[in-house]
Amino acid sequence: MKLSRISVVGILAGCLGVTVALIAHYQAAPAPAGLAAFAPQGGLLAVESPDFAALVKSWMSSPEEQRWLASDNYAGFSRSRLFGQLGDAQSQFVATAGLPVDARFVQQIAGQQSLLVLYDIHNLEFLYITRMPAGDAAKTPLLGLRSRFEERKVGDTSFYVRTDGDPARTVAFAVRGDYLLLATSSDRIATALQLMQQPSDRTLKSEAWYANSVAAAAQQPGDLRMTLNLAKIVVSPYFRSYWVQQNVTQMKQYSAGLSDLYREAGVFREERVLLKSDTAQKFSSVDLAPVLAYAPAKSGVYRAIAQPNATTVLAQMQDKILERTPAAFRDAKQAPVADLSTPQAGDASSFEERIDEQIVVSPVRAMQLKPLSDLLNAMPAQAMLVYSASDMPTSGLTTVHGGVVLAGTGPWDAANLEKAISAVMAPTISVGTAGLSWQPQKSGNLQWAQMSGMQPLALAVNGNVCVLATDSATLMRMLNSAATAPHAARIAGTVAGFDHSSERGAFTQVTSILDQYHTGNAVAAKPDDAGAPPFFAGNMVSLSNTFQDLNDETFTESATADNVIHQSVRYEWKK
């Protein structure tokens, strides 16, 4: 199978990186001594595998690979500037090497223990070293083309170099015993061959960012390991342009990182290590079990964090519950919620103001939020859980249910909470506080209060824990979950989860509506004038379809006594 216009670096790194999509049950044997001792210093990232050939074979035979190549997500990527730049680099490499660079080529050069080091993002400068079964390295197609290359020697080993094209592109390769080496720099491949013959301390293995990350991981490498020199990567303009998460500022606090991927039966587990640049900056960890108990199993998205400040708590309560948009309501014919607060009209002292200048409005909303803000500041939260889940759409739009759980340092005052929440809600759903009241509710052993009116918020207080939800049904699910949840401690800074299987259906229908492509009662996603698929209904939905066998994902972040951040991501697959 031929892969269109992806550079050699894209193929090698991509085949390694996308193995998170595989449904495989391969358990890697312990790897021999690391290849990092053969790589020159100066790398930005290193990708290692004890059996790269097995990973490539698993990916290329997986249904995820077939679905992705046929997906709108891949179609969108193929139209991107990044894809075009990688394609140009591939063409230059092909012209210099004199052979096609496709999936077959990757399979031919994929050995067992392997290392890929990237030295320059802009010029795609890399070194690739792989250990092959006895005799296989000498059978690679590159050796058949060595007559087109200039032969050079390092000690007792020959290597082959060719520079061609405009801009000039260098391809260099060598075979030493069972090792195959491929690089885009004659100096780096020569240095690697010299290190194989004469060991030195000036290697990738001895660089602080690499050595400290490996030491902090303190575990057997996974089926795939990536180590990153974040101090150099994050400041790169290419990182800022292409980093999907767009959290560059947050990433600047780390100097290096490492991620191991372990493939187990029905589960992929990713173990990450992040080294902070400023070790004096402390990380908050508490027992998150008291709030995690309220996250219903097999539904929605949740995130629990340790010791959030009052500003963070208030922002989450506003976003998930207190200031919901009309799209959150089930009935599409229901009018949007009106803002019934009194606008600032000016007074007799305003005669000197020019009527064509924008008036700076006083922070009325801040005043309305003040009672709740003061309450949250007076009762610092030890932990917070934010939860949301969607209904399957039945009439065009869907309802997104939400809840916020707070574990305080002491018992919550239900009456004060109700009063503060009413003050926030009154301007948008009432005149003054007319018609606003909290009615006691009960179902079996569960007790809570429900707000009257257009937005029937539900509130339950149980000692140090308070739960605020968008509706009583959501609150009951959360309370029932807490009643049956295990009570084992969960010491962490963040614990989050996403149930992909339960959210896929609603996500597909809602995103189709967002892109506004309708055919009668059916929703159809159509490309734009440039042929690009719609972002939500096409690109994102097809990515979800590619990983349709992924059940759920959980994330845990904690820190050790020496302030090293550890993140664990667990992917559960359908069996």
Secondary structure in CASP SS format (residue, H / E / C, confidence):
PFRMAT SS
TARGET T0000
AUTHOR 0000-0000-0000
METHOD secondary structure of the structure
MODEL  1
M C 1.00
K C 1.00
L C 1.00
S C 1.00
R C 1.00
I C 1.00
S C 1.00
V H 1.00
V H 1.00
G H 1.00
I H 1.00
L H 1.00
A H 1.00
G H 1.00
C H 1.00
L H 1.00
G H 1.00
V H 1.00
T H 1.00
V H 1.00
A H 1.00
L C 1.00
I C 1.00
A C 1.00
H C 1.00
Y C 1.00
Q C 1.00
A C 1.00
A C 1.00
P C 1.00
A C 1.00
P C 1.00
A C 1.00
G C 1.00
L H 1.00
A H 1.00
A H 1.00
F H 1.00
A C 1.00
P C 1.00
Q C 1.00
G C 1.00
G C 1.00
L C 1.00
L E 1.00
A E 1.00
V E 1.00
E E 1.00
S E 1.00
P C 1.00
D C 1.00
F H 1.00
A H 1.00
A H 1.00
L H 1.00
V H 1.00
K H 1.00
S H 1.00
W H 1.00
M H 1.00
S C 1.00
S C 1.00
P H 1.00
E H 1.00
E H 1.00
Q H 1.00
R H 1.00
W H 1.00
L H 1.00
A C 1.00
S C 1.00
D H 1.00
N H 1.00
Y H 1.00
A H 1.00
G H 1.00
F H 1.00
S H 1.00
R C 1.00
S C 1.00
R H 1.00
L H 1.00
F H 1.00
G H 1.00
Q H 1.00
L H 1.00
G H 1.00
D H 1.00
A H 1.00
Q H 1.00
S H 1.00
Q H 1.00
F H 1.00
V H 1.00
A H 1.00
T H 1.00
A H 1.00
G C 1.00
L C 1.00
P C 1.00
V C 1.00
D C 1.00
A H 1.00
R H 1.00
F H 1.00
V H 1.00
Q H 1.00
Q H 1.00
I H 1.00
A C 1.00
G C 1.00
Q C 1.00
Q C 1.00
S E 1.00
L E 1.00
L E 1.00
V E 1.00
L E 1.00
Y E 1.00
D E 1.00
I C 1.00
H C 1.00
N C 1.00
L C 1.00
E E 1.00
F E 1.00
L E 1.00
Y E 1.00
I E 1.00
T E 1.00
R E 1.00
M C 1.00
P C 1.00
A C 1.00
G C 1.00
D C 1.00
A H 1.00
A H 1.00
K H 1.00
T C 1.00
P H 1.00
L H 1.00
L H 1.00
G H 1.00
L H 1.00
R H 1.00
S H 1.00
R H 1.00
F C 1.00
E E 1.00
E E 1.00
R E 1.00
K E 1.00
V E 1.00
G C 1.00
D C 1.00
T E 1.00
S E 1.00
F E 1.00
Y E 1.00
V E 1.00
R E 1.00
T E 1.00
D E 1.00
G C 1.00
D C 1.00
P C 1.00
A C 1.00
R E 1.00
T E 1.00
V E 1.00
A E 1.00
F E 1.00
A E 1.00
V E 1.00
R E 1.00
G C 1.00
D C 1.00
Y E 1.00
L E 1.00
L E 1.00
L E 1.00
A E 1.00
T C 1.00
S C 1.00
S H 1.00
D H 1.00
R H 1.00
I H 1.00
A H 1.00
T H 1.00
A H 1.00
L H 1.00
Q H 1.00
L H 1.00
M H 1.00
Q H 1.00
Q C 1.00
P C 1.00
S C 1.00
D C 1.00
R C 1.00
T C 1.00
L H 1.00
K H 1.00
S H 1.00
E C 1.00
A H 1.00
W H 1.00
Y H 1.00
A H 1.00
N H 1.00
S H 1.00
V H 1.00
A H 1.00
A H 1.00
A H 1.00
A C 1.00
Q C 1.00
Q C 1.00
P C 1.00
G C 1.00
D C 1.00
L E 1.00
R E 1.00
M E 1.00
T E 1.00
L E 1.00
N C 1.00
L H 1.00
A H 1.00
K H 1.00
I H 1.00
V C 1.00
V C 1.00
S C 1.00
P H 1.00
Y H 1.00
F H 1.00
R H 1.00
S H 1.00
Y H 1.00
W C 1.00
V C 1.00
Q C 1.00
Q C 1.00
N C 1.00
V H 1.00
T H 1.00
Q H 1.00
M H 1.00
K C 1.00
Q C 1.00
Y E 1.00
S E 1.00
A E 1.00
G E 1.00
L E 1.00
S E 1.00
D E 1.00
L E 1.00
Y E 1.00
R E 1.00
E E 1.00
A C 1.00
G C 1.00
V E 1.00
F E 1.00
R E 1.00
E E 1.00
E E 1.00
R E 1.00
V E 1.00
L E 1.00
L E 1.00
K E 1.00
S C 1.00
D C 1.00
T C 1.00
A C 1.00
Q C 1.00
K C 1.00
F C 1.00
S C 1.00
S C 1.00
V E 1.00
D E 1.00
L C 1.00
A H 1.00
P H 1.00
V H 1.00
L H 1.00
A C 1.00
Y C 1.00
A C 1.00
P C 1.00
A C 1.00
K C 1.00
S C 1.00
G C 1.00
V E 1.00
Y E 1.00
R E 1.00
A E 1.00
I E 1.00
A E 1.00
Q C 1.00
P C 1.00
N C 1.00
A H 1.00
T H 1.00
T H 1.00
V H 1.00
L H 1.00
A H 1.00
Q H 1.00
M H 1.00
Q H 1.00
D H 1.00
K H 1.00
I H 1.00
L H 1.00
E C 1.00
R C 1.00
T C 1.00
P H 1.00
A H 1.00
A H 1.00
F C 1.00
R C 1.00
D C 1.00
A C 1.00
K C 1.00
Q C 1.00
A C 1.00
P C 1.00
V C 1.00
A C 1.00
D C 1.00
L C 1.00
S C 1.00
T C 1.00
P C 1.00
Q C 1.00
A C 1.00
G C 1.00
D C 1.00
A H 1.00
S H 1.00
S H 1.00
F C 1.00
E C 1.00
E C 1.00
R C 1.00
I C 1.00
D C 1.00
E C 1.00
Q C 1.00
I C 1.00
V C 1.00
V C 1.00
S C 1.00
P C 1.00
V H 1.00
R H 1.00
A H 1.00
M H 1.00
Q H 1.00
L H 1.00
K H 1.00
P H 1.00
L H 1.00
S H 1.00
D H 1.00
L H 1.00
L H 1.00
N H 1.00
A H 1.00
M C 1.00
P C 1.00
A E 1.00
Q E 1.00
A E 1.00
M E 1.00
L E 1.00
V E 1.00
Y E 1.00
S E 1.00
A E 1.00
S E 1.00
D C 1.00
M C 1.00
P C 1.00
T C 1.00
S C 1.00
G C 1.00
L C 1.00
T C 1.00
T C 1.00
V E 1.00
H E 1.00
G E 1.00
G E 1.00
V E 1.00
V E 1.00
L E 1.00
A E 1.00
G E 1.00
T C 1.00
G C 1.00
P C 1.00
W C 1.00
D C 1.00
A H 1.00
A H 1.00
N H 1.00
L H 1.00
E H 1.00
K H 1.00
A H 1.00
I H 1.00
S H 1.00
A H 1.00
V H 1.00
M H 1.00
A H 1.00
P H 1.00
T H 1.00
I H 1.00
S C 1.00
V C 1.00
G C 1.00
T C 1.00
A C 1.00
G C 1.00
L C 1.00
S C 1.00
W E 1.00
Q E 1.00
P E 1.00
Q E 1.00
K E 1.00
S E 1.00
G C 1.00
N C 1.00
L E 1.00
Q E 1.00
W E 1.00
A E 1.00
Q E 1.00
M E 1.00
S C 1.00
G C 1.00
M C 1.00
Q C 1.00
P C 1.00
L C 1.00
A E 1.00
L E 1.00
A E 1.00
V E 1.00
N E 1.00
G C 1.00
N C 1.00
V E 1.00
C E 1.00
V E 1.00
L E 1.00
A E 1.00
T C 1.00
D C 1.00
S H 1.00
A H 1.00
T H 1.00
L H 1.00
M H 1.00
R H 1.00
M H 1.00
L H 1.00
N H 1.00
S H 1.00
A H 1.00
A H 1.00
T H 1.00
A C 1.00
P C 1.00
H C 1.00
A C 1.00
A C 1.00
R C 1.00
I E 1.00
A E 1.00
G C 1.00
T E 1.00
V E 1.00
A E 1.00
G E 1.00
F E 1.00
D E 1.00
H H 1.00
S H 1.00
S H 1.00
E H 1.00
R H 1.00
G H 1.00
A H 1.00
F H 1.00
T H 1.00
Q H 1.00
V H 1.00
T H 1.00
S H 1.00
I H 1.00
L H 1.00
D H 1.00
Q C 1.00
Y C 1.00
H E 1.00
T E 1.00
G C 1.00
N C 1.00
A E 1.00
V E 1.00
A C 1.00
A C 1.00
K C 1.00
P C 1.00
D C 1.00
D C 1.00
A C 1.00
G C 1.00
A C 1.00
P C 1.00
P C 1.00
F H 1.00
F H 1.00
A H 1.00
G H 1.00
N H 1.00
M H 1.00
V H 1.00
S H 1.00
L H 1.00
S H 1.00
N H 1.00
T H 1.00
F C 1.00
Q C 1.00
D C 1.00
L E 1.00
N E 1.00
D E 1.00
E E 1.00
T E 1.00
F E 1.00
T E 1.00
E E 1.00
S E 1.00
A E 1.00
T C 1.00
A C 1.00
D C 1.00
N C 1.00
V C 1.00
I E 1.00
H E 1.00
Q E 1.00
S E 1.00
V E 1.00
R E 1.00
Y E 1.00
E E 1.00
W E 1.00
K C 1.00
K C 1.00
END
